[in-house]
Amino acid sequence: MDKYVIDTQAIIKFLNGVKVLSDTVDSILKKADEGKNIIVIPAVVIFEIAYLHERKKIPISVIDMENIISGSINYIQEPLSIDIIKAAFEITDIPELHDRLIAGTARHLDIPLITNDPEILSSSFLKCVK
């Protein structure tokens, strides 16, 4: 079973039934729904979702995320830790704090990140799924 970290926009699109990035990413996420992959959701992603929901930008809420995570062994939350913060500050080519923390989660866990953010995709510090 493969593991992947996912960023905020990718999980929002997937949960809204929108094709995320590519056939490869769609396949990875569908396999997670089938119990064949694990999707790691960083704490900062859940925070961003809560904020966007509060601002009425997205229909998905923090309660929805909690239900998804508690109802599945294939979608797991990764709490923010000192090790993730240290990994994030090793990444010098992603300037935005939240993006860096998401990327730091992938770097710390040494697993690929699902994203469509051009700055993250061009980072030399982590692996991304395109």
C-alpha positions as CSV (number, residue, x, y, z in Angstrom):
1,M,0.0,0.0,0.0
2,D,1.5,3.3,-1.1
3,K,1.3,6.5,1.0
4,Y,0.9,10.1,-0.2
5,V,0.5,13.5,1.4
6,I,-2.2,15.7,-0.1
7,D,-2.4,19.5,-0.2
8,T,-5.5,21.6,0.5
9,Q,-6.6,22.3,-3.1
10,A,-6.2,18.7,-4.2
11,I,-8.3,17.3,-1.4
12,I,-11.0,20.0,-1.8
13,K,-11.3,19.2,-5.5
14,F,-11.4,15.5,-5.0
15,L,-14.0,15.7,-2.3
16,N,-16.1,17.9,-4.6
17,G,-15.9,15.3,-7.3
18,V,-13.7,17.4,-9.5
19,K,-10.8,15.8,-11.4
20,V,-7.8,16.7,-9.3
21,L,-4.7,17.0,-11.5
22,S,-4.2,14.1,-13.7
23,D,-5.2,10.5,-14.4
24,T,-2.4,9.4,-12.2
25,V,-3.6,11.4,-9.2
26,D,-7.2,10.4,-9.8
27,S,-6.1,6.8,-9.8
28,I,-4.2,7.2,-6.6
29,L,-7.2,8.8,-4.8
30,K,-9.7,6.3,-6.2
31,K,-7.4,3.5,-4.9
32,A,-7.4,5.1,-1.5
33,D,-11.2,4.9,-1.6
34,E,-10.8,1.2,-2.5
35,G,-8.5,0.6,0.5
36,K,-5.3,0.3,-1.7
37,N,-3.5,3.6,-0.9
38,I,-3.1,5.8,2.2
39,I,-3.6,9.6,1.9
40,V,-2.0,11.6,4.7
41,I,-3.7,14.9,5.4
42,P,-1.5,17.4,7.2
43,A,-3.0,19.3,10.1
44,V,-2.4,22.6,8.3
45,V,-4.6,21.3,5.4
46,I,-7.5,20.7,7.9
47,F,-6.9,24.2,9.3
48,E,-7.0,25.8,5.8
49,I,-10.2,23.9,5.1
50,A,-11.8,25.1,8.3
51,Y,-10.8,28.7,7.5
52,L,-12.1,28.5,3.9
53,H,-15.4,27.0,5.1
54,E,-15.7,29.7,7.7
55,R,-15.3,32.3,4.9
56,K,-18.0,30.5,2.9
57,K,-15.5,29.7,0.1
58,I,-16.0,25.9,0.2
59,P,-18.8,23.6,1.3
60,I,-16.5,21.1,3.0
61,S,-16.1,21.7,6.8
62,V,-13.7,20.6,9.5
63,I,-16.5,18.3,10.7
64,D,-16.6,16.7,7.2
65,M,-12.9,16.2,7.4
66,E,-13.1,14.7,10.9
67,N,-15.8,12.3,9.6
68,I,-13.7,11.2,6.6
69,I,-10.6,10.6,8.8
70,S,-12.5,8.8,11.6
71,G,-14.4,6.7,9.1
72,S,-11.4,5.4,7.1
73,I,-8.1,3.8,7.7
74,N,-7.0,5.1,4.3
75,Y,-7.3,8.8,5.1
76,I,-5.2,9.8,8.1
77,Q,-4.4,13.0,9.8
78,E,-0.7,14.0,10.4
79,P,-0.4,16.3,13.4
80,L,2.0,19.2,13.2
81,S,5.2,18.3,15.1
82,I,8.6,19.8,15.7
83,D,10.1,17.3,13.3
84,I,7.7,18.5,10.5
85,I,8.5,22.2,11.4
86,K,12.2,21.4,11.2
87,A,11.7,19.6,7.8
88,A,9.7,22.6,6.6
89,F,12.5,25.0,7.4
90,E,14.9,22.9,5.4
91,I,12.8,23.8,2.3
92,T,14.2,27.1,1.1
93,D,12.5,27.3,-2.3
94,I,8.8,27.5,-1.1
95,P,8.2,30.9,0.5
96,E,4.6,30.6,1.7
97,L,4.4,29.3,5.2
98,H,1.3,27.0,4.9
99,D,2.7,25.5,1.7
100,R,6.0,25.0,3.3
101,L,4.4,23.2,6.3
102,I,2.5,20.9,3.9
103,A,5.7,20.2,1.9
104,G,7.5,19.7,5.2
105,T,5.1,17.0,6.1
106,A,5.9,15.2,2.9
107,R,9.6,15.7,3.4
108,H,9.5,14.5,7.0
109,L,7.5,11.4,6.1
110,D,9.6,10.9,2.9
111,I,6.6,10.3,0.8
112,P,5.3,12.1,-2.4
113,L,3.0,15.1,-2.2
114,I,-0.1,15.5,-4.4
115,T,-0.3,19.1,-5.4
116,N,-0.9,21.4,-8.4
117,D,0.9,24.4,-6.8
118,P,3.6,25.5,-9.3
119,E,6.0,26.6,-6.5
120,I,5.7,23.4,-4.7
121,L,6.0,21.3,-7.9
122,S,9.3,23.1,-8.7
123,S,10.8,22.5,-5.3
124,S,14.0,20.5,-5.3
125,F,13.4,19.3,-1.7
126,L,10.6,16.8,-2.2
127,K,8.9,14.4,-4.6
128,C,5.5,15.4,-6.1
129,V,3.0,13.5,-8.0
130,K,2.0,15.1,-11.3
